[in-house]
C-alpha cells in the first residue's frame, strides 16, 4: 500500500525510537486517511503512543496503512462517528481478528477503543471491544499502557482483569447485563465478582494546556490546517447537549503559556489556523487572543473558528475573521421561541441574535448560518412559527447578509438531563414545515436527515443487545430500512425500534450506561430536568 500521503506530513513532534521489545500496537481510524488525519483527537493519541519508547505504533486507515506488525499485541480504534462501526468490523476481518471479543484467543491482540462515541455510550459496541477507554486521554493513555506492560506476558483473562482496575478503563466482558425479558428493559448491570469495580468513572483532564496538532498536511480534509484547542467543554449547559455535560468542567488553555506559543509553532509550517472548542469565544482572554492574531505580521494567515456563542459576535470579531479569510459564521440559536430556549437553558435573547447578524454584516462577513432544532421536548406548533418569525426579523435587520438555517431533530444523549426523552414523532413533519416556510421567505434551509436522527438515537440509547442488530445491518446496507429489517428478523430477541427511539423512559429505569459515571451524578441531571419541565406546561 502506497505511503505517499504519509510522506506529505509535517510533524510537530519528534517520535521516539522504539525499544527492541516495544509493544507492537496498531492505531486505527475507521475511515479514510484524509478524514482521520483531520481529527485532532486521533492525532494526539497517535503522538502519545509514538512518543513512548516502549511502543511501536503503526497507523491504519480504511484506504491505507503504515507497515502492520505481524503479531500486534494491541489494536486501537478512535471512534468519532457512530456509523463508522461498519469500518471497524471490516478492518478487524481484514486483519483476521474475530469481530466479537468473546471469540478472541490469547494469540489475538487486545482490541481497545476510545473517542466521543464510545465515551458517551459504549454499550451498542461493547461486544466488539476487549477494552474501552472512557474520557480524556491525557493521563488515561499512559496509565493504560503502563498497566498492560505489567501483564504483557499473562493470559488474556488475567490481562483484562488487571486492566479493569485502572480508572477509566472499561472491560465490557467483566460486567453482566440482565434483562427483565429478552425484549424488555434492563433489570441489572453488575460486575462478575467483587474484584471488578461496580462503576467506571469517565476520566477528566484538568490542566490548562490543551491539545494542538501534532501533524500538518495538505492531504487532510482541511488542508494544511494547524488546530488549536482553545477551550474544552462549554459553560452554557444546554440541557440536551452532550458536548457540554459529558465533558465538564469547562476548561481553558492558558493564553501566554499555551495558546500563543502553540500558534507560533504552527505558523512555522502553515498559515492556516483553526481554533477549536465547543464555545471558543467564551475563553476569558479571547479578545486578547484576537488582538494578537490581528497584528499586521499575520495578514496572510487564514483563521477559522469552530463555534461562536451568539452574544459574542461583535463587529470587531467579524472584521478580524473577514480579514483572515472567513466568509461566514455559524451560531447555534436552537429555536426562535423564548419559551423553548428557557426549557433547554439556552441563555440567549432575541435581540442578541439580531445584533449578531447586524455585527456580522457590518464587519464584512458575507453569510451567517443559524443552527436550530425541531422536536425539542415541550415544543408546540407556535414555537415553530416563532422561529420563522425570528429569521424574518434577522433578515430585515441585516439585508444583504446571506442567511442559512441548518436544522436537526432532537436526539437524546446519555449523561444529559434529556436522556430520558424519546424522539418527537412529529419531528419529520416539522422539518418539512420549515422547508416550506423558509422557501417562502427566501432563506436557505439545510435540514439534517431525519432518518439519520433515528439511527443516532438508536445508538445513543442502545444497550449491548444491539450488537447483533448492527452486524445484520452491516450486511443489509446502510439505511433506515436495513435497521427496520434487522429489528424484524430479531423480533422477540431485542426490544422494538420504538423502545429505543421514541419512548420516554422512566427516571427510575436502569439505563444502559448506568455503570458508567459521567461528570455529574444522576440526581443532578434529574434536578436539571425538573427545572426544564417547569417551562413545559
C-alpha positions as CSV (number, residue, x, y, z in Angstrom):
1,X,0.0,0.0,0.0
2,X,1.4,3.4,-1.0
3,X,2.7,5.6,1.7
4,X,2.7,8.8,-0.4
5,X,0.2,10.5,1.9
6,X,2.3,9.9,4.9
7,X,5.3,11.4,3.1
8,X,3.4,14.7,2.8
9,X,3.1,15.1,6.6
10,X,5.0,17.8,8.5
11,X,5.4,16.6,12.1
12,X,5.3,19.0,15.0
13,X,6.7,16.5,17.5
14,X,9.7,14.1,17.5
15,X,8.7,10.4,17.6
16,X,10.7,8.3,20.0
17,X,12.9,5.4,18.8
18,X,11.1,2.3,19.9
19,X,13.0,-0.2,22.1
20,X,13.8,-3.6,20.7
21,X,11.0,-5.2,22.7
22,X,8.5,-2.4,22.3
23,X,4.8,-3.3,22.3
24,X,3.6,-3.7,18.6
25,X,0.4,-1.5,18.5
26,X,-1.8,-0.7,15.6
27,X,-3.8,2.5,16.0
28,X,-6.7,2.8,13.6
29,X,-9.2,5.4,12.4
30,X,-12.2,3.6,10.9
31,X,-12.4,5.9,7.8
32,X,-10.2,7.3,5.1
33,X,-6.9,8.9,5.8
34,X,-8.0,12.4,4.8
35,X,-10.8,12.3,7.3
36,X,-8.8,10.5,10.1
37,X,-5.8,12.8,10.0
38,X,-8.1,15.8,10.4
39,X,-9.3,14.5,13.7
40,X,-7.3,16.3,16.5
41,X,-8.1,13.5,18.9
42,X,-6.7,10.9,16.6
43,X,-3.5,13.0,16.1
44,X,-3.0,13.5,19.8
45,X,-3.4,9.8,20.7
46,X,-1.1,8.7,17.9
47,X,1.6,11.2,19.0
48,X,1.2,10.0,22.6
49,X,1.9,6.4,21.5
50,X,4.7,7.5,19.1
51,X,6.4,9.4,21.9
52,X,6.9,6.3,24.0
53,X,10.0,4.1,23.6
54,X,8.1,1.1,24.8
55,X,5.5,1.3,22.0
56,X,6.0,0.6,18.2
57,X,2.8,2.2,16.7
58,X,1.6,1.8,13.2
59,X,-1.3,3.7,11.8
60,X,-4.2,2.1,10.0
61,X,-7.0,3.8,7.9
62,X,-9.6,2.2,5.6
63,X,-7.7,3.3,2.5
64,X,-4.0,3.0,3.6
65,X,-1.7,2.0,6.4
66,X,1.8,2.0,7.7
67,X,3.6,-1.3,7.9
68,X,1.5,-3.5,10.1
69,X,3.4,-5.8,12.6
70,X,2.9,-9.5,12.0
71,X,1.6,-10.1,15.5
72,X,0.3,-6.9,17.1
73,X,-0.5,-7.1,20.8
74,X,-2.8,-4.1,20.9
75,X,-5.2,-2.8,18.2
76,X,-6.9,0.5,19.0
77,X,-9.7,2.5,17.3
78,X,-10.6,6.2,17.6
79,X,-14.4,6.4,17.2
80,X,-15.9,9.8,16.4
81,X,-18.8,8.9,14.2
82,X,-21.4,6.2,15.1
83,X,-21.8,4.6,11.7
84,X,-18.0,4.0,11.4
85,X,-18.7,0.8,13.4
86,X,-19.1,-0.9,9.9
87,X,-15.5,0.0,9.1
88,X,-14.3,-1.2,12.5
89,X,-15.8,-4.6,11.7
90,X,-14.4,-4.6,8.2
91,X,-10.9,-3.8,9.4
92,X,-11.0,-6.5,12.1
93,X,-11.9,-9.0,9.4
94,X,-9.2,-7.8,7.1
95,X,-6.7,-8.4,9.9
96,X,-8.2,-11.9,10.5
97,X,-9.3,-10.9,14.1
98,X,-12.7,-12.2,15.3
99,X,-15.1,-9.2,15.4
100,X,-16.6,-10.4,18.7
101,X,-14.4,-10.1,21.8
102,X,-15.7,-13.5,23.3
103,X,-14.3,-15.3,20.2
104,X,-10.8,-14.0,20.5
105,X,-7.9,-16.2,21.8
106,X,-4.7,-15.4,23.6
107,X,-2.9,-15.0,20.3
108,X,-5.2,-12.2,19.2
109,X,-4.5,-8.6,20.0
110,X,-6.5,-6.8,22.7
111,X,-8.9,-4.6,20.8
112,X,-9.4,-1.3,22.5
113,X,-11.4,1.8,21.6
114,X,-11.9,5.4,22.7
115,X,-13.3,8.7,21.5
116,X,-16.5,10.6,21.9
117,X,-18.9,7.9,20.6
118,X,-17.6,5.2,23.0
119,X,-17.3,7.5,25.9
120,X,-20.9,8.7,25.6
121,X,-22.4,5.2,25.4
122,X,-20.2,2.2,24.7
123,X,-22.9,-0.4,25.1
124,X,-24.1,-1.0,21.5
125,X,-20.4,-1.7,20.6
126,X,-19.4,-3.4,23.8
127,X,-19.3,-6.9,22.3
128,X,-16.7,-5.8,19.7
129,X,-14.1,-4.4,22.1
130,X,-12.0,-6.1,24.8
131,X,-11.3,-2.7,26.4
132,X,-12.9,0.7,26.1
133,X,-11.1,3.9,27.4
134,X,-13.6,6.4,28.8
135,X,-12.8,10.1,28.8
136,X,-9.8,12.4,28.2
137,X,-6.6,10.6,27.1
138,X,-4.0,12.9,28.6
139,X,-3.5,10.7,31.7
140,X,-5.5,7.7,30.7
141,X,-3.4,6.5,27.7
142,X,-0.2,6.3,29.7
143,X,-1.9,4.5,32.6
144,X,-3.4,2.0,30.1
145,X,0.0,1.2,28.5
146,X,1.8,1.0,31.9
147,X,-0.9,-1.4,33.2
148,X,-0.7,-3.5,30.1
149,X,3.1,-3.7,30.4
150,X,2.8,-5.3,33.8
151,X,0.7,-8.1,32.5
152,X,2.0,-8.3,29.0
153,X,3.0,-12.0,29.1
154,X,-0.1,-13.1,31.0
155,X,-3.1,-14.9,29.6
156,X,-5.9,-12.8,28.2
157,X,-8.3,-13.0,31.1
158,X,-5.5,-12.0,33.6
159,X,-4.7,-9.0,31.4
160,X,-8.3,-7.9,31.2
161,X,-8.9,-8.3,34.9
162,X,-5.8,-6.2,35.7
163,X,-6.7,-3.5,33.1
164,X,-10.3,-3.2,34.6
165,X,-8.8,-1.8,37.8
166,X,-7.3,1.2,36.0
167,X,-9.6,4.2,36.4
168,X,-11.4,4.9,33.2
169,X,-10.7,1.5,31.7
170,X,-13.9,-0.4,30.9
171,X,-13.8,-4.1,30.2
172,X,-17.3,-5.0,29.0
173,X,-16.9,-8.7,29.3
174,X,-16.4,-8.4,33.0
175,X,-19.9,-7.0,33.5
176,X,-23.2,-8.9,33.3
177,X,-26.3,-7.3,32.0
178,X,-29.6,-8.9,33.0
179,X,-32.9,-8.1,31.3
180,X,-36.5,-8.3,32.6
181,X,-37.1,-10.3,29.4
182,X,-35.2,-10.8,26.1
183,X,-37.0,-7.9,24.5
184,X,-37.6,-6.0,27.7
185,X,-35.9,-3.3,29.8
186,X,-32.6,-3.8,31.7
187,X,-33.0,-5.3,35.1
188,X,-29.5,-5.1,36.4
189,X,-25.9,-4.3,35.4
190,X,-23.2,-5.7,37.7
191,X,-19.6,-6.8,37.7
192,X,-18.9,-10.5,37.6
193,X,-17.3,-10.5,41.0
194,X,-16.1,-8.3,43.8
195,X,-12.6,-7.7,42.3
196,X,-14.1,-5.7,39.5
197,X,-15.2,-2.1,40.2
198,X,-19.0,-1.7,40.1
199,X,-18.8,1.6,38.3
200,X,-16.3,3.0,35.8
201,X,-15.6,6.7,36.0
202,X,-15.0,8.8,32.9
203,X,-11.6,10.4,33.1
204,X,-11.3,14.2,33.1
205,X,-8.1,16.1,32.4
206,X,-8.0,19.3,34.4
207,X,-4.8,21.0,33.1
208,X,-4.7,24.4,31.2
209,X,-2.6,23.1,28.3
210,X,-5.0,21.7,25.8
211,X,-4.5,19.8,22.5
212,X,-2.8,21.1,19.4
213,X,-2.0,19.5,16.1
214,X,0.9,17.0,16.1
215,X,0.9,16.9,12.2
216,X,0.0,19.2,9.4
217,X,-0.6,18.0,5.9
218,X,-2.2,19.2,2.6
219,X,-3.8,15.8,2.3
220,X,-6.2,16.3,5.2
221,X,-9.9,17.2,4.7
222,X,-9.0,20.7,5.9
223,X,-5.7,21.1,4.0
224,X,-2.7,22.5,5.9
225,X,-4.6,23.4,9.0
226,X,-3.0,23.6,12.4
227,X,-5.6,23.0,15.0
228,X,-5.5,24.6,18.5
229,X,-8.0,23.6,21.2
230,X,-8.9,26.9,22.9
231,X,-11.5,25.6,25.3
232,X,-12.8,22.2,26.4
233,X,-16.5,21.7,27.3
234,X,-19.0,24.5,27.4
235,X,-20.2,26.6,30.4
236,X,-23.7,27.1,29.0
237,X,-25.0,23.6,29.8
238,X,-27.9,23.4,27.3
239,X,-29.9,20.5,28.7
240,X,-29.7,18.4,25.5
241,X,-26.0,19.0,24.9
242,X,-23.6,16.1,25.2
243,X,-20.7,18.3,24.3
244,X,-21.3,20.3,27.4
245,X,-22.5,17.8,30.0
246,X,-20.2,14.9,29.2
247,X,-17.0,17.0,29.1
248,X,-17.5,19.1,32.2
249,X,-15.9,21.1,33.7
250,X,-15.3,24.0,31.3
251,X,-11.5,24.4,30.8
252,X,-9.5,27.0,29.0
253,X,-6.0,26.9,27.6
254,X,-3.5,29.4,29.1
255,X,-3.1,32.3,26.7
256,X,0.6,33.2,27.3
257,X,2.0,29.8,28.2
258,X,0.0,27.6,25.9
259,X,-2.1,29.2,23.1
260,X,0.3,31.8,21.7
261,X,3.4,29.5,21.8
262,X,1.4,26.8,20.1
263,X,0.1,29.1,17.4
264,X,3.6,30.4,16.7
265,X,4.9,26.8,16.4
266,X,2.1,26.1,13.9
267,X,2.7,29.2,11.9
268,X,6.3,27.8,11.2
269,X,4.7,25.1,9.0
270,X,1.4,26.6,7.7
271,X,-0.6,29.8,7.5
272,X,-3.9,28.3,8.3
273,X,-5.0,28.2,11.9
274,X,-8.2,26.6,13.3
275,X,-9.4,27.5,16.8
276,X,-11.4,24.6,18.2
277,X,-13.8,24.1,21.1
278,X,-17.5,23.9,21.9
279,X,-17.6,27.6,22.8
280,X,-14.3,29.2,21.6
281,X,-15.4,32.8,22.1
282,X,-16.1,32.2,25.8
283,X,-12.4,31.9,26.6
284,X,-11.8,34.6,29.2
285,X,-9.0,36.1,27.2
286,X,-10.5,35.6,23.8
287,X,-10.3,39.3,23.0
288,X,-6.6,39.3,23.8
289,X,-6.1,36.3,21.5
290,X,-8.0,38.1,18.7
291,X,-5.8,41.2,19.2
292,X,-2.7,39.0,19.0
293,X,-3.9,37.4,15.7
294,X,-4.9,40.8,14.2
295,X,-1.3,42.0,14.1
296,X,-0.1,43.1,10.6
297,X,2.5,40.3,10.6
298,X,-0.4,37.8,10.4
299,X,-2.1,39.4,7.4
300,X,-1.6,36.3,5.3
301,X,-2.9,33.9,8.0
302,X,-6.3,32.2,7.3
303,X,-8.2,31.9,10.5
304,X,-11.3,29.7,11.2
305,X,-13.3,29.3,14.4
306,X,-15.2,26.1,15.2
307,X,-18.0,27.7,17.2
308,X,-19.1,31.2,18.3
309,X,-21.5,32.0,21.0
310,X,-24.2,34.3,19.6
311,X,-23.8,37.2,22.0
312,X,-20.0,37.3,21.5
313,X,-20.3,38.2,17.8
314,X,-19.0,41.7,17.8
315,X,-18.3,43.9,14.7
316,X,-14.5,43.6,15.6
317,X,-14.7,39.9,15.7
318,X,-16.4,39.8,12.3
319,X,-13.9,42.2,10.9
320,X,-10.9,40.2,12.0
321,X,-12.3,37.0,10.7
322,X,-13.3,38.6,7.4
323,X,-9.7,39.9,7.0
324,X,-8.4,36.4,7.8
325,X,-10.3,34.6,5.1
326,X,-13.5,33.7,6.9
327,X,-16.6,34.4,4.8
328,X,-19.4,33.3,7.2
329,X,-20.1,32.4,10.8
330,X,-22.2,29.7,12.4
331,X,-24.2,30.4,15.6
332,X,-26.5,28.0,17.5
333,X,-29.8,29.5,18.3
334,X,-31.8,26.2,18.6
335,X,-35.1,28.0,18.4
336,X,-36.8,31.3,17.9
337,X,-39.1,30.6,20.8
338,X,-38.1,32.2,24.0
339,X,-40.0,29.5,25.9
340,X,-38.2,26.7,24.2
341,X,-34.8,28.4,24.9
342,X,-35.8,28.5,28.6
343,X,-36.7,24.8,28.5
344,X,-33.2,23.9,27.2
345,X,-31.4,26.5,29.3
346,X,-30.2,28.5,26.2
347,X,-29.4,31.8,27.8
348,X,-30.0,33.9,24.7
349,X,-32.3,36.9,23.9
350,X,-33.9,37.6,20.6
351,X,-32.2,40.9,20.5
352,X,-28.8,39.2,20.8
353,X,-29.5,37.0,17.7
354,X,-30.4,40.1,15.7
355,X,-27.4,42.0,16.9
356,X,-25.1,39.1,15.9
357,X,-26.4,39.3,12.4
358,X,-26.0,43.1,12.2
359,X,-22.4,42.9,13.6
360,X,-21.5,40.1,11.2
361,X,-22.6,42.2,8.2
362,X,-21.0,45.4,9.5
363,X,-17.7,43.5,10.0
364,X,-17.6,42.4,6.4
365,X,-18.8,38.8,6.6
366,X,-20.9,37.6,3.7
367,X,-23.1,35.0,5.4
368,X,-24.5,33.8,8.7
369,X,-25.7,30.2,9.4
370,X,-28.1,29.8,12.2
371,X,-28.4,26.3,13.7
372,X,-31.7,25.1,15.1
373,X,-33.6,22.1,16.1
374,X,-37.1,20.6,15.9
375,X,-38.6,18.1,18.3
376,X,-37.2,19.7,21.5
377,X,-39.1,18.3,24.5
378,X,-42.1,20.6,25.2
379,X,-42.2,22.0,21.6
380,X,-45.5,23.2,20.3
381,X,-46.6,24.4,16.8
382,X,-46.4,28.0,17.8
383,X,-42.7,27.6,18.7
384,X,-42.0,26.7,15.0
385,X,-43.9,29.9,14.0
386,X,-41.7,31.9,16.4
387,X,-38.6,30.5,14.7
388,X,-39.7,31.5,11.3
389,X,-40.6,35.0,12.6
390,X,-37.2,35.3,14.3
391,X,-35.4,34.5,11.0
392,X,-37.6,37.1,9.2
393,X,-36.5,39.7,11.8
394,X,-32.9,38.8,11.3
395,X,-33.2,39.1,7.5
396,X,-34.9,42.5,7.9
397,X,-32.2,43.8,10.3
398,X,-29.3,42.7,8.2
399,X,-30.4,43.0,4.5
400,X,-27.9,41.5,2.1
401,X,-26.4,39.1,4.6
402,X,-26.7,35.6,3.2
403,X,-28.8,33.6,5.8
404,X,-28.8,29.8,6.1
405,X,-30.8,27.9,8.6
406,X,-29.4,24.5,9.4
407,X,-31.8,22.2,11.4
408,X,-31.6,18.9,13.1
409,X,-34.0,16.7,15.0
410,X,-33.6,16.5,18.8
411,X,-31.6,13.3,19.7
412,X,-31.5,12.3,23.4
413,X,-27.9,11.9,24.6
414,X,-26.6,9.9,27.6
415,X,-25.4,11.8,30.7
416,X,-27.6,14.8,29.9
417,X,-30.9,15.9,31.6
418,X,-32.8,15.0,28.4
419,X,-31.5,11.4,28.3
420,X,-35.0,10.1,29.4
421,X,-36.9,11.7,26.5
422,X,-37.5,9.9,23.1
423,X,-37.6,11.5,19.7
424,X,-40.7,13.6,18.9
425,X,-42.9,11.6,16.4
426,X,-43.9,14.8,14.7
427,X,-40.2,15.9,14.0
428,X,-40.2,14.9,10.3
429,X,-43.4,16.8,9.6
430,X,-41.9,19.8,11.4
431,X,-38.8,19.7,9.3
432,X,-41.0,19.6,6.2
433,X,-42.9,22.6,7.5
434,X,-39.7,24.6,8.0
435,X,-38.7,23.7,4.4
436,X,-41.9,25.2,3.1
437,X,-41.8,28.3,5.3
438,X,-38.1,29.1,4.7
439,X,-38.6,28.6,1.0
440,X,-41.4,31.1,1.1
441,X,-39.3,33.8,2.7
442,X,-36.1,33.1,0.6
443,X,-33.9,31.6,3.3
444,X,-31.6,28.7,2.5
445,X,-32.8,25.8,4.6
446,X,-30.5,22.8,5.3
447,X,-32.1,20.1,7.3
448,X,-30.2,17.1,8.7
449,X,-31.6,13.8,7.7
450,X,-34.5,12.7,9.9
451,X,-33.6,9.1,9.3
452,X,-30.1,9.7,10.5
453,X,-31.5,11.2,13.7
454,X,-33.4,8.0,14.3
455,X,-30.3,5.9,13.8
456,X,-28.3,8.3,16.0
457,X,-30.9,7.9,18.8
458,X,-30.9,4.1,18.5
459,X,-27.1,4.1,19.1
460,X,-27.2,6.9,21.6
461,X,-29.7,5.0,23.8
462,X,-28.8,1.5,22.8
463,X,-27.7,-1.4,25.0
464,X,-25.4,-4.3,24.1
465,X,-28.2,-6.4,22.6
466,X,-27.8,-4.1,19.6
467,X,-24.5,-5.7,18.6
468,X,-26.3,-8.5,16.8
469,X,-28.6,-6.0,15.1
470,X,-25.6,-3.9,14.0
471,X,-24.0,-7.0,12.5
472,X,-27.1,-7.7,10.5
473,X,-27.4,-4.1,9.3
474,X,-23.8,-4.2,8.1
475,X,-24.8,-7.0,5.7
476,X,-28.1,-5.4,4.6
477,X,-26.8,-2.0,3.8
478,X,-26.6,1.4,5.5
479,X,-30.2,2.7,5.5
480,X,-33.1,3.1,7.9
481,X,-34.9,0.3,6.0
482,X,-32.0,-2.1,6.9
483,X,-32.4,-1.3,10.6
484,X,-36.1,-2.0,10.4
485,X,-35.4,-5.3,8.5
486,X,-32.9,-6.3,11.2
487,X,-35.4,-5.5,14.0
488,X,-38.0,-7.6,12.3
489,X,-35.5,-10.5,12.0
490,X,-34.6,-10.3,15.7
491,X,-38.2,-9.8,16.9
492,X,-38.6,-11.2,20.4
493,X,-34.8,-11.2,21.0
494,X,-34.4,-7.4,21.3
495,X,-36.8,-4.6,22.1
496,X,-38.6,-2.9,19.2
497,X,-37.1,0.2,17.5
498,X,-39.8,2.3,19.2
499,X,-38.4,1.4,22.6
500,X,-35.0,2.8,21.9
501,X,-36.0,5.8,19.7
502,X,-39.5,7.2,20.6
503,X,-40.4,6.1,24.1
504,X,-39.9,8.4,27.1
505,X,-38.1,6.4,29.7
506,X,-38.9,6.4,33.4
507,X,-36.4,8.2,35.6
508,X,-36.2,5.1,37.7
509,X,-35.2,2.9,34.7
510,X,-31.8,1.1,34.6
511,X,-30.1,3.0,31.8
512,X,-27.6,1.1,29.5
513,X,-24.8,3.3,30.8
514,X,-25.9,3.1,34.4
515,X,-22.5,1.6,35.5
516,X,-20.5,4.5,33.9
517,X,-20.1,7.6,36.0
518,X,-20.1,10.8,34.0
519,X,-19.1,14.3,35.3
520,X,-22.4,14.8,37.1
521,X,-24.4,12.3,39.3
522,X,-27.8,11.2,38.0
523,X,-29.6,13.1,40.8
524,X,-28.1,16.4,39.5
525,X,-29.3,15.5,36.0
526,X,-32.8,14.9,37.4
527,X,-32.7,18.2,39.1
528,X,-31.8,20.0,35.9
529,X,-34.6,18.1,34.1
530,X,-37.1,19.2,36.8
531,X,-36.1,22.8,36.2
532,X,-36.7,22.3,32.5
533,X,-40.2,20.9,33.0
534,X,-41.3,24.0,34.8
535,X,-41.3,25.8,31.5
536,X,-43.1,23.0,29.6
537,X,-46.6,23.5,31.0
